[in-house]
């Protein structure tokens, strides 16, 4: 049973470019969460999605950031017009249900903005 | 007050020692509790869920005190490989988990 998959593992973008981060949840999991982690800091919740629905995006910046989890295919976190401050590790997690179930994490995507 | 508070670190502990982590949470309605570990530059990994009756997994013991809104993790006979950051996690609502800032553990030979 494959775990949570994320790609790419490393992404380098110049300021102003777009970054697309992908996440495939564990088989049987329909709940996806995105987190950001800056160096030497804790995890910060960004957004929680179920298939075709954004349930909670309270942790996501209002501008330049968007997320989706289509009926088919992986969840996508999209960052438009990246800035240096977007450089971080972005982790995706999935859970089998809500109700405070434990979350299982992918290996993360390390975004570097030059 | 933070929703989930952990001991500030780092903890520097000799190999073989017993180490205890403490965590307090503010939401008395929380029902789910977990300990995760995170190695440097890696993803968090579930270490154990915490049950009301307390639970043990090998050298690791987790306890929950609902009255005091307090969770603990005990590691016995610590190994070098236990060096990591330990994250206390509590559910806030029926879907959202709140993550503590983590306590870094360094096991010294």
Contacts between the chains, C-beta under 8 A, distances in Angstrom:
chain1	res1	chain2	res2	distance
A	31	B	95	7.2
A	33	B	97	8.0
A	41	B	101	7.9
A	42	B	87	7.5
A	42	B	99	5.9
A	42	B	100	7.2
A	42	B	101	4.3
A	42	B	102	5.6
A	43	B	44	6.9
A	43	B	87	7.5
A	43	B	99	4.8
A	45	B	96	7.0
A	45	B	97	7.7
A	45	B	99	7.5
A	48	B	95	6.0
A	48	B	96	6.8
A	55	B	95	6.6
A	56	B	95	7.2
A	56	B	96	6.6
A	89	B	41	7.6
A	91	B	43	5.6
A	91	B	44	7.4
A	98	B	94	5.5
A	98	B	95	3.9
A	99	B	32	7.6
A	99	B	91	8.0
A	99	B	94	5.3
A	99	B	95	7.1
A	100	B	30	7.9
A	100	B	31	6.0
A	100	B	32	3.4
A	100	B	91	3.1
A	100	B	93	7.9
A	100	B	94	6.5
A	100	B	95	7.0
A	100	B	97	6.6
A	101	B	32	7.4
A	102	B	32	7.7
A	102	B	34	5.6
A	102	B	46	5.3
A	102	B	49	6.1
A	103	B	46	7.8
A	103	B	97	6.4
A	104	B	46	6.8
A	105	B	43	3.9
A	105	B	44	5.3
A	105	B	45	7.0
A	106	B	43	6.3
A	107	B	42	7.3
A	107	B	43	5.4
A	108	B	42	7.8
A	108	B	43	5.3
